[in-house]
Amino acid sequence: MQRNESALIVRRAPQQSFSAAIVTLHGGQEVSRRAVRPWQAAALRMHPVLRAAAAAAPPDALLGQVHYRYRGWNTGEPADDALRALDELAELAEAPQVVLVGHSMGARAALRAASHPLVRGVLALAPWCPPADPVAHLGEVRIVLVHGDHDRVCAPAESADFVRRARAAGTPAGMVTVRGGDHAMLRRSGAWHRVTAELVAQLLRPDPGPGGLAAEACAADGAVQL
């Protein structure tokens, strides 16, 4: 993909102005310079996730997807692509509130891009959270990590460590565990989709309030079990 190609794919654009947006980021590989294709399993996996998020979103919310230059993380290009997509989104509306929903490598990219001024919250599904990844940039952006306890690709313990480090840095962060859930989100898929819808709706609220799964996860000593 050339540098001047759009990093934002708009899946649903309201006819009039919008004040909120949900942007998904699919998974990938640790190292690959191959081009991203829309029929890849990692990309297709996010379609039902986006539908679940859309069901909980305001009717005038924009739905979008980050288009990566490469399939691999490499030196962090997917995070750069996410930031470019957010810059493009800022040109479509004045200060929309954005929730990023990423899976695996896409969750890592979403967490890296959380410092963008448009981002209100990040929902990280089965995230790839290496121990050395930074947290200081997260600030007050609300983040919730959702991990299956049968994930054999990305370690739930690394997600728990990321949440602990983010909290220590002052970020409202929480973790939800899907019992029996795997990395591909195929086992207990209904639970993954329900928790996505619930958390996206809560992360989009101007005032998070004391109730709801997001608030519960951010207040819990450990992970909230589903």
C-alpha positions in Angstrom: 0.0 0.0 0.0 1.3 3.4 -0.9 1.7 6.0 1.8 -0.9 8.3 0.3 -3.7 5.7 0.5 -6.3 6.1 3.1 -5.7 4.4 6.5 -9.4 4.6 7.3 -12.1 2.4 5.7 -15.6 3.8 6.4 -18.1 1.0 6.9 -21.1 3.1 7.8 -21.2 6.9 7.4 -24.2 8.8 8.8 -25.9 11.0 6.2 -25.5 14.0 8.5 -22.8 14.9 11.0 -21.7 12.5 13.6 -20.3 12.9 17.1 -19.1 9.3 17.8 -17.2 6.7 15.9 -16.3 3.0 16.4 -13.1 1.9 14.7 -11.9 -1.7 14.5 -8.4 -3.0 14.2 -7.9 -6.6 13.2 -5.1 -9.0 14.0 -2.0 -9.8 12.1 1.5 -11.3 12.4 4.6 -10.4 14.4 6.7 -9.8 11.2 5.3 -9.6 7.7 5.6 -7.1 4.8 2.9 -8.7 2.8 -0.1 -6.6 1.8 -3.3 -6.8 3.8 -6.2 -8.5 2.0 -9.9 -8.1 3.0 -10.5 -11.9 2.8 -7.8 -12.7 5.4 -9.2 -14.6 8.4 -8.0 -11.9 10.8 -10.0 -9.3 8.9 -13.1 -11.4 8.5 -13.1 -12.2 12.2 -13.8 -8.6 13.0 -17.0 -8.4 11.0 -19.3 -9.9 13.7 -17.4 -7.9 16.3 -18.2 -4.6 14.4 -21.8 -5.7 14.0 -22.1 -6.3 17.8 -20.5 -2.9 18.5 -22.8 -1.2 16.0 -25.9 -2.6 17.7 -24.9 -0.7 20.9 -23.8 2.5 19.2 -25.9 5.6 18.6 -27.6 5.4 15.2 -25.6 8.4 13.9 -22.2 6.9 14.9 -19.6 6.3 12.2 -18.3 2.8 11.8 -14.8 2.3 10.5 -11.8 0.1 10.2 -8.1 0.8 10.1 -6.4 -0.4 6.9 -2.8 -1.4 7.6 0.1 -1.1 5.2 1.4 -4.5 6.1 0.1 -7.7 7.8 2.9 -7.6 10.4 3.6 -5.5 13.4 7.2 -5.2 12.3 8.4 -1.9 13.9 5.0 -0.7 14.9 3.5 0.2 11.5 -0.1 -0.8 12.5 0.0 1.7 15.4 1.1 4.4 12.9 -1.7 3.4 10.6 -4.2 3.7 13.4 -3.0 7.2 14.2 -3.2 8.2 10.5 -6.8 6.8 10.4 -7.7 8.9 13.4 -6.3 12.0 11.7 -8.4 11.2 8.7 -11.4 10.8 10.9 -10.8 14.2 12.4 -11.1 15.7 9.0 -14.6 14.2 8.6 -16.1 15.7 11.8 -15.3 18.2 14.5 -14.0 16.3 17.6 -15.9 13.1 17.4 -15.6 10.7 20.4 -13.9 7.5 19.3 -13.8 4.0 20.7 -11.1 1.7 19.2 -11.9 -2.0 19.2 -8.9 -4.1 18.4 -8.1 -7.8 18.4 -4.7 -9.4 19.0 -2.2 -7.3 17.1 -4.9 -4.8 16.4 -5.5 -4.5 20.1 -1.8 -3.7 20.6 -2.1 -1.0 17.9 -5.2 0.4 19.4 -3.5 0.7 22.8 -0.6 2.4 21.2 -2.9 4.9 19.5 -4.8 5.7 22.6 -2.9 9.0 23.0 -4.7 10.5 20.0 -7.0 13.3 21.2 -10.1 11.8 19.6 -9.9 8.5 21.6 -12.3 8.2 24.4 -11.8 4.5 25.1 -10.1 1.3 23.9 -11.6 -2.2 24.0 -8.8 -4.7 23.5 -9.9 -8.2 22.6 -7.5 -11.1 23.2 -4.7 -8.4 23.1 -1.0 -8.9 22.4 0.6 -7.0 25.3 4.4 -7.6 25.4 5.8 -6.7 28.9 7.9 -3.9 27.4 5.0 -2.0 25.8 4.5 1.5 27.3 1.5 2.7 29.3 2.5 6.3 30.2 0.9 7.7 27.1 -2.6 6.3 27.9 -3.4 9.1 30.3 -7.1 9.2 31.3 -8.4 7.2 28.4 -10.5 4.3 29.7 -9.3 0.9 28.5 -10.8 -2.5 29.0 -8.9 -5.7 28.1 -11.0 -8.9 27.4 -9.1 -12.1 27.4 -10.2 -15.8 27.1 -8.6 -18.0 29.8 -8.0 -20.7 27.1 -6.0 -18.3 24.9 -2.8 -20.2 23.7 -1.5 -17.4 21.4 -1.5 -14.3 23.6 -1.0 -14.8 27.4 -3.8 -13.6 29.7 -1.1 -13.0 32.3 0.5 -10.3 30.1 -2.9 -8.6 29.8 -3.3 -8.6 33.5 0.2 -7.1 33.9 -0.6 -4.4 31.4 -3.7 -3.4 33.3 -1.7 -3.3 36.6 1.0 -1.1 35.0 -1.6 1.2 33.4 -3.4 1.6 36.7 -0.2 2.5 38.4 0.3 5.2 35.8 -3.1 6.7 36.6 -5.2 5.2 33.7 -8.7 3.8 34.4 -8.0 0.3 33.2 -9.8 -3.0 33.7 -9.8 -6.6 32.6 -12.6 -9.1 31.8 -12.0 -12.8 31.5 -14.1 -15.0 29.2 -14.1 -18.4 30.8 -13.4 -21.0 28.1 -12.7 -18.3 25.5 -9.9 -18.8 23.0 -7.7 -16.4 21.0 -9.9 -16.5 17.8 -13.0 -15.7 19.8 -14.8 -18.7 18.4 -15.4 -20.5 21.6 -18.3 -18.7 23.4 -18.5 -16.3 20.5 -21.9 -15.1 21.8 -20.2 -14.0 25.1 -17.5 -12.1 23.1 -20.1 -10.3 21.1 -22.3 -9.4 24.1 -19.4 -8.1 26.1 -18.2 -6.1 23.0 -21.6 -4.4 22.7 -21.9 -3.7 26.4 -18.4 -2.3 26.8 -18.5 -0.1 23.6 -21.8 1.5 24.7 -20.3 2.2 28.1 -17.0 3.6 26.8 -18.9 5.9 24.5 -20.8 7.6 27.3 -19.7 11.1 28.1 -20.0 10.3 31.8 -19.0 6.7 32.6 -21.0 6.6 35.8 -20.6 4.1 38.6 -22.5 1.2 37.0 -21.8 -1.2 34.2 -19.2 -3.7 33.3 -16.6 -1.2 32.3 -16.8 0.6 35.7 -16.8 -2.8 37.4 -13.7 -4.0 35.6 -11.8 -0.8 36.2 -12.7 -0.9 39.9 -12.0 -4.7 40.5 -8.8 -5.9 42.1 -8.5 -8.6 39.5 -10.3 -9.6 36.3 -14.1 -9.7 36.1 -15.1 -13.2 35.2 -17.7 -14.0 32.5 
